Amino acid sequence: MLSEHLTFIHDPGHGWLVVPLSELDLLNIRQEITPYSFIVGELGYLEEDQDYGTYIKARKEQGYPDPEIHSQYTSHFSRSKRRF
């Protein structure tokens, strides 16, 4: 089962969709995620330009409905996190 609700975090320069790593494994796309995305604990922060789309496309192709995405603004998102 995939998440029905996800959060999109964005700062003045960029944005990331927060997704459980288990979902990337279930969709079999973890190897497709670029080093522009981050890992924090059991969550992947998928950058908006490519990896966000890879995730949404895989959901659709595998018959899962689109999640409801909530936007969360932060004035600064630290990019000093573990990368894919």
Beta strands, then each sheet from edge to edge (+ up, - down):
strand 1: 5-10
strand 2: 15-20
strand 3: 38-40
strand 4: 43-47
strand 5: 68-73
strand 6: 82-83
sheet 1: 5+ 1+ 2- 4+ 3- 6+
end
